[in-house]
Amino acid sequence: MKLKHIVYTILIAGFVAFIAYRVTSNKNKNEDSKDKGGKNKTMILTGIVVQPQTFDNNLSLSGSLEANEQVEIRSEISGIVEGIYFKEGSNVTKGQLLFKVNDIELRAQLAQAKTKEGLASENERRAKLLLEKEAISQEEYDVARADLKLAQAQIQLIQAQIAKTSVKAPFSGKIGLRSISPGTYITPSLLVAKLVNINQLKITFSIPEKYANQVKPNSNITFTVAGSTENYSAKIFAIEPEVEISTRTLQVRAITENKDGKLLPGTFANVELPLDIIKDAIVVPTEAIVPVQNGKKVFISDNGKAKEIMVETTTRTDASVLILSGLNAGDTLITSGVMSLKADDDIKVKIK
C-alpha cells in the first residue's frame, strides 16, 4: 500500500508541475505577443517639427498648344485647277497666290455683260435727251436707267466670281500637304491644304474655380512639352468670362513666341501657373498625409502618444502639401509609418 501511495503522489506531483509549466509558458507567449504587436510596445518613428515658411504657390496644370491662326484652304467656286503656286510644307506670305481655277467661262460671261452694259448705257443716254425734250415720260427714263444699273451690277458679280478663282493666303504662315493636282476638278467642299501661323502659339488650359480670382491677364506662366526639358514662357492674354458648369473650371489662354519653330500645334503642355505667394504657410511632406473617407488626416506626437488630426489641404507638389487648417507651428508631425499608426499608440519620434 505504501508503494501505491508513493506512485500516486509522484503522478499527481508530475501532473501539477506540467500544468504549472504550461501556464507559465502561455503567459510568456502572451507577453512576447504584446511586445511584438500589442499596444504596449513603443513604436520608433520619424517626424518633423512644423515650422511656418514662405510658399510659392504654383499650380500644375495640363494644357495644349494651338496655332495662333489656322485656316483650311478651299475654293469658293467649282472648276478645273489650272495652276498650283505653293510648295507643300513651305512658308507663304499674306496675299501670295496659292492656286488658280480656270476662269475662261467667267471671262466670256464678263465680255457679254460688258456688251450689254454698253448698250444699256447708250439707251440711258438717249432716254435722258428725250426726257429733256419732254419726248418721253419720267417713267420711261427710269426704266432705261434701271437697265443700265442692272448691267453694271452683273459685271461686278462676274468680276467677283473671277476674283475667287485666284486663291491667296489670308495670312503669313506655313502651308501643309496639298490634296489637289493641276487638272483636278475642285469644289468648295474639297480641302486643298491647311495654313497655320506657328510664329506664335496659343496655350489653352483650365484651372479649378477656387483659383479663378488669382488669375489675371498679362500674367506670365511657364510650361514644358513632352520630349524636351526646356522651359518655355508665355503670357496670359484671355480668360473665359464664366466657369464651365460641368467641370467647375475656368478656361484660360496664353500666347508664346515660337520663332525658331521648335513647338508644334497640338502638343501636350505641362503648365506651371504662379499664384499668390503665401507667407507663414504650413507645408508638410506628402508622405505624412493619410486619405480617409471624410477628408485627410495626419498624426502628431502628443506626450509620447499618437494623436490624430483632420487637416484641410490645397496645393500639392511632388514632395509637399500646403495645409490650410488643422496643424499649428511647433507641432511634431509624424512622417513615417502613418498608414499603420492608430490614435493613442505609444510612440517615440526621431526628429529629422
C-alpha positions as CSV (number, residue, x, y, z in Angstrom):
1,M,0.0,0.0,0.0
2,K,2.8,2.4,0.8
3,L,4.3,1.8,-2.7
4,K,1.0,2.5,-4.4
5,H,0.6,5.7,-2.5
6,I,4.1,6.8,-3.4
7,V,3.4,6.2,-7.1
8,Y,0.1,8.2,-6.9
9,T,1.9,11.0,-5.2
10,I,4.6,11.1,-7.8
11,L,2.0,11.1,-10.7
12,I,0.0,13.9,-9.0
13,A,3.1,16.0,-8.4
14,G,4.2,15.5,-12.0
15,F,0.7,16.5,-13.3
16,V,0.7,19.6,-11.2
17,A,4.2,20.5,-12.4
18,F,3.1,20.1,-16.0
19,I,0.1,22.4,-15.5
20,A,2.3,25.0,-13.9
21,Y,4.8,24.8,-16.8
22,R,2.0,25.2,-19.4
23,V,0.6,28.2,-17.5
24,T,4.0,29.9,-17.2
25,S,4.7,29.1,-20.9
26,N,1.4,30.6,-22.2
27,K,2.0,33.7,-20.0
28,N,5.4,34.2,-21.5
29,K,4.0,33.8,-25.0
30,N,1.3,36.4,-24.4
31,E,3.8,38.8,-23.1
32,D,6.0,38.2,-26.2
33,S,3.0,38.8,-28.4
34,K,2.3,42.1,-26.7
35,D,5.9,43.1,-27.2
36,K,5.7,42.3,-30.9
37,G,2.4,43.8,-32.0
38,G,0.4,45.0,-29.0
39,K,-0.4,48.5,-27.8
40,N,2.2,48.3,-25.1
41,K,5.1,48.3,-27.5
42,T,6.6,51.8,-28.1
43,M,6.9,52.5,-31.9
44,I,10.0,54.4,-33.1
45,L,9.1,56.8,-35.9
46,T,10.5,59.8,-37.7
47,G,9.0,63.2,-37.9
48,I,9.5,66.9,-38.2
49,V,8.6,70.0,-36.2
50,V,6.2,72.1,-38.2
51,Q,7.6,75.5,-39.0
52,P,5.9,78.3,-41.0
53,Q,7.6,79.2,-44.2
54,T,7.1,81.2,-47.4
55,F,5.4,79.2,-50.0
56,D,5.5,80.0,-53.7
57,N,2.0,78.7,-54.7
58,N,2.4,77.2,-58.1
59,L,-0.4,75.3,-59.8
60,S,0.5,72.4,-62.1
61,L,-2.0,72.1,-65.0
62,S,-2.3,70.3,-68.3
63,G,-2.8,72.3,-71.5
64,S,-2.5,72.0,-75.2
65,L,-0.7,74.1,-77.8
66,E,-2.7,75.6,-80.7
67,A,-1.7,77.6,-83.8
68,N,-2.2,81.3,-83.3
69,E,-4.0,81.4,-86.7
70,Q,-5.2,78.4,-88.6
71,V,-7.4,78.0,-91.7
72,E,-8.4,75.4,-94.1
73,I,-7.7,76.4,-97.7
74,R,-10.7,75.8,-100.0
75,S,-12.0,77.1,-103.3
76,E,-15.2,79.2,-103.1
77,I,-16.2,78.1,-106.7
78,S,-16.1,74.9,-108.7
79,G,-13.8,74.4,-111.7
80,I,-10.6,72.9,-113.1
81,V,-7.4,73.7,-111.2
82,E,-5.1,75.2,-113.9
83,G,-2.1,76.1,-111.6
84,I,-0.7,75.5,-108.1
85,Y,1.8,78.1,-106.9
86,F,2.9,76.8,-103.5
87,K,5.2,74.1,-102.2
88,E,4.0,71.7,-99.6
89,G,5.3,72.4,-96.1
90,S,6.7,75.8,-97.1
91,N,6.2,79.2,-95.7
92,V,3.9,81.6,-97.6
93,T,3.2,85.3,-97.2
94,K,-0.1,87.1,-96.8
95,G,-1.6,87.7,-100.3
96,Q,0.5,85.1,-102.0
97,L,-1.3,83.3,-104.8
98,L,-1.7,79.6,-103.8
99,F,-3.6,78.1,-106.8
100,K,-5.8,79.2,-109.8
101,V,-9.1,77.8,-111.0
102,N,-9.8,78.1,-114.7
103,D,-12.0,81.2,-115.4
104,I,-12.4,81.1,-119.2
105,E,-16.2,80.8,-119.0
106,L,-16.5,83.6,-116.5
107,R,-14.4,85.9,-118.7
108,A,-16.7,85.1,-121.6
109,Q,-19.7,86.0,-119.4
110,L,-17.9,89.2,-118.4
111,A,-17.4,90.2,-122.0
112,Q,-21.1,89.5,-122.7
113,A,-22.1,91.6,-119.7
114,K,-19.9,94.5,-120.7
115,T,-21.6,94.5,-124.2
116,K,-25.0,94.6,-122.5
117,E,-23.8,97.4,-120.2
118,G,-22.6,99.4,-123.2
119,L,-26.0,99.1,-124.9
120,A,-27.8,99.9,-121.7
121,S,-25.5,103.0,-121.2
122,E,-26.3,104.3,-124.7
123,N,-30.1,103.7,-124.2
124,E,-29.9,105.6,-120.9
125,R,-28.1,108.5,-122.7
126,R,-30.7,108.7,-125.4
127,A,-33.6,108.5,-122.9
128,K,-32.1,111.3,-121.0
129,L,-32.0,113.6,-124.1
130,L,-35.6,112.7,-124.9
131,L,-36.7,113.4,-121.4
132,E,-35.1,116.8,-121.6
133,K,-37.2,117.5,-124.7
134,E,-40.2,116.0,-123.0
135,A,-40.5,113.4,-125.7
136,I,-40.8,110.5,-123.2
137,S,-42.1,110.3,-119.7
138,Q,-40.0,110.1,-116.5
139,E,-41.1,106.5,-116.1
140,E,-39.6,105.5,-119.4
141,Y,-36.3,107.2,-118.5
142,D,-36.3,105.4,-115.1
143,V,-36.7,102.0,-116.9
144,A,-33.7,102.8,-119.1
145,R,-31.6,103.9,-116.1
146,A,-32.5,100.7,-114.2
147,D,-31.4,98.6,-117.1
148,L,-28.0,100.3,-117.0
149,K,-27.7,99.8,-113.2
150,L,-28.6,96.1,-113.7
151,A,-26.0,95.6,-116.4
152,Q,-23.3,97.3,-114.2
153,A,-24.3,95.1,-111.2
154,Q,-24.0,92.0,-113.4
155,I,-20.4,93.0,-114.4
156,Q,-19.5,93.4,-110.7
157,L,-20.9,90.0,-109.9
158,I,-18.9,88.3,-112.6
159,Q,-15.8,90.1,-111.7
160,A,-16.2,88.9,-108.1
161,Q,-16.5,85.3,-109.3
162,I,-13.4,85.7,-111.4
163,A,-11.5,87.1,-108.3
164,K,-12.5,83.9,-106.4
165,T,-10.7,81.8,-109.0
166,S,-7.4,83.1,-107.6
167,V,-7.0,81.7,-104.1
168,K,-4.5,83.7,-102.0
169,A,-3.0,83.2,-98.5
170,P,-5.1,85.1,-95.9
171,F,-2.1,85.5,-93.6
172,S,1.6,84.5,-93.5
173,G,2.4,81.1,-92.2
174,K,3.3,77.5,-93.1
175,I,1.1,75.6,-95.5
176,G,0.6,71.8,-95.1
177,L,0.2,68.9,-97.5
178,R,-2.0,69.6,-100.6
179,S,-4.8,67.3,-101.8
180,I,-5.1,68.5,-105.4
181,S,-3.1,68.5,-108.6
182,P,-3.3,70.6,-111.7
183,G,-6.3,69.5,-113.7
184,T,-8.3,68.5,-110.6
185,Y,-12.0,69.4,-110.7
186,I,-12.3,71.3,-107.4
187,T,-15.5,72.1,-105.4
188,P,-15.9,74.2,-102.2
189,S,-16.2,71.0,-100.2
190,L,-12.7,69.8,-101.1
191,L,-9.9,70.6,-98.6
192,V,-6.9,71.8,-100.5
193,A,-4.4,72.3,-97.6
194,K,-4.1,73.8,-94.1
195,L,-2.4,77.1,-93.4
196,V,-1.1,77.7,-89.9
197,N,0.8,80.6,-88.3
198,I,3.2,79.0,-85.9
199,N,5.4,82.0,-85.2
200,Q,3.2,82.4,-82.1
201,L,1.3,79.6,-80.4
202,K,-1.7,79.7,-78.0
203,I,-1.8,77.6,-74.9
204,T,-5.2,76.7,-73.6
205,F,-5.7,75.2,-70.2
206,S,-8.3,75.1,-67.4
207,I,-8.0,76.0,-63.7
208,P,-10.2,75.0,-60.8
209,E,-12.8,77.6,-60.0
210,K,-11.4,78.2,-56.5
211,Y,-8.3,79.8,-58.1
212,A,-10.3,81.9,-60.6
213,N,-9.8,85.2,-58.7
214,Q,-6.0,84.7,-58.6
215,V,-5.5,84.6,-62.4
216,K,-5.0,88.0,-64.2
217,P,-4.4,88.9,-67.8
218,N,-0.8,89.6,-68.7
219,S,0.4,87.2,-66.0
220,N,3.5,85.1,-67.0
221,I,3.4,81.3,-66.9
222,T,6.0,78.6,-67.7
223,F,5.5,75.3,-69.5
224,T,7.2,72.2,-70.8
225,V,6.4,69.8,-73.6
226,A,6.9,66.1,-74.0
227,G,10.4,65.1,-75.2
228,S,12.1,68.3,-74.1
229,T,13.5,69.5,-70.8
230,E,13.5,73.1,-71.9
231,N,11.2,75.6,-70.0
232,Y,9.2,77.9,-72.2
233,S,7.4,81.1,-71.1
234,A,4.0,82.5,-72.1
235,K,1.7,85.4,-71.2
236,I,-2.0,85.1,-70.4
237,F,-4.0,87.2,-72.8
238,A,-7.6,85.9,-72.5
239,I,-9.8,84.5,-69.8
240,E,-13.2,82.9,-70.3
241,P,-15.8,85.1,-68.7
242,E,-17.6,82.2,-67.0
243,V,-16.9,79.0,-65.2
244,E,-17.7,75.8,-67.0
245,I,-20.6,74.3,-65.0
246,S,-19.9,70.6,-65.9
247,T,-16.3,70.7,-64.9
248,R,-16.2,73.6,-62.4
249,T,-13.2,75.0,-64.2
250,L,-12.2,78.3,-65.8
251,Q,-10.6,78.2,-69.3
252,V,-7.5,80.4,-69.7
253,R,-5.5,81.1,-72.9
254,A,-1.8,82.3,-73.1
255,I,0.4,83.1,-76.0
256,T,4.1,82.2,-76.6
257,E,6.7,83.1,-79.2
258,N,7.8,80.3,-81.5
259,K,10.1,81.9,-84.0
260,D,12.5,79.0,-84.0
261,G,9.7,76.6,-84.8
262,K,10.5,74.1,-82.0
263,L,7.0,73.9,-80.8
264,L,4.2,72.3,-82.8
265,P,0.4,72.9,-82.6
266,G,-1.5,70.0,-80.9
267,T,1.4,69.3,-78.5
268,F,0.5,68.5,-74.8
269,A,1.9,71.1,-72.4
270,N,2.7,70.9,-68.7
271,V,1.8,74.3,-67.4
272,E,3.1,75.9,-64.1
273,L,0.8,78.8,-63.1
274,P,2.2,81.0,-60.3
275,L,-0.4,82.1,-57.8
276,D,-0.2,84.3,-54.7
277,I,3.0,83.9,-52.6
278,I,1.9,82.8,-49.1
279,K,3.8,83.9,-46.1
280,D,3.8,81.9,-42.8
281,A,2.5,78.8,-44.7
282,I,2.3,75.4,-43.2
283,V,3.8,72.9,-45.7
284,V,4.2,69.2,-44.9
285,P,5.7,66.2,-46.7
286,T,3.2,64.3,-48.9
287,E,4.0,61.0,-47.1
288,A,2.6,62.5,-43.8
289,I,-0.9,62.8,-45.3
290,V,-3.4,59.9,-44.8
291,P,-6.5,59.9,-47.0
292,V,-9.7,59.0,-45.1
293,Q,-13.4,58.8,-46.0
294,N,-14.2,62.3,-44.7
295,G,-11.0,64.0,-46.0
296,K,-7.4,63.8,-44.9
297,K,-5.6,63.4,-41.6
298,V,-2.1,63.5,-40.1
299,F,-0.6,62.2,-36.9
300,I,1.3,64.3,-34.3
301,S,3.2,63.3,-31.2
302,D,1.4,64.4,-28.0
303,N,3.3,63.4,-24.8
304,G,4.5,60.1,-26.3
305,K,1.1,59.2,-27.8
306,A,0.0,59.4,-31.4
307,K,-2.7,62.0,-31.9
308,E,-4.9,62.0,-35.0
309,I,-5.8,65.4,-36.6
310,M,-8.0,66.2,-39.6
311,V,-6.5,68.7,-42.0
312,E,-7.6,70.8,-44.9
313,T,-5.1,70.8,-47.8
314,T,-4.8,72.7,-51.1
315,T,-1.9,73.0,-53.5
316,R,0.1,69.8,-53.8
317,T,3.6,69.4,-55.4
318,D,5.7,66.2,-55.9
319,A,7.1,66.4,-52.4
320,S,4.9,68.6,-50.2
321,V,1.3,69.7,-49.5
322,L,0.1,73.1,-48.4
323,I,-2.1,72.9,-45.2
324,L,-4.9,75.4,-44.8
325,S,-6.1,74.3,-41.4
326,G,-5.6,71.6,-38.7
327,L,-1.8,71.9,-38.0
328,N,-0.1,74.6,-36.0
329,A,3.5,75.8,-35.9
330,G,5.5,73.8,-33.3
331,D,3.5,70.5,-33.7
332,T,5.6,67.4,-34.0
333,L,4.4,65.8,-37.2
334,I,4.9,62.1,-37.8
335,T,6.2,61.3,-41.3
336,S,6.8,57.5,-41.3
337,G,4.6,54.5,-40.6
338,V,1.4,56.6,-40.6
339,M,-0.6,54.1,-42.6
340,S,-0.4,51.5,-39.8
341,L,-0.5,54.0,-36.9
342,K,-3.5,54.4,-34.7
343,A,-4.6,57.0,-32.2
344,D,-3.1,56.7,-28.7
345,D,-0.3,54.3,-29.8
346,D,2.9,54.7,-27.8
347,I,5.5,56.3,-30.0
348,K,8.9,57.8,-29.9
349,V,9.7,60.3,-32.6
350,K,13.1,61.0,-34.1
351,I,13.2,64.5,-35.5
352,K,14.7,64.8,-39.0
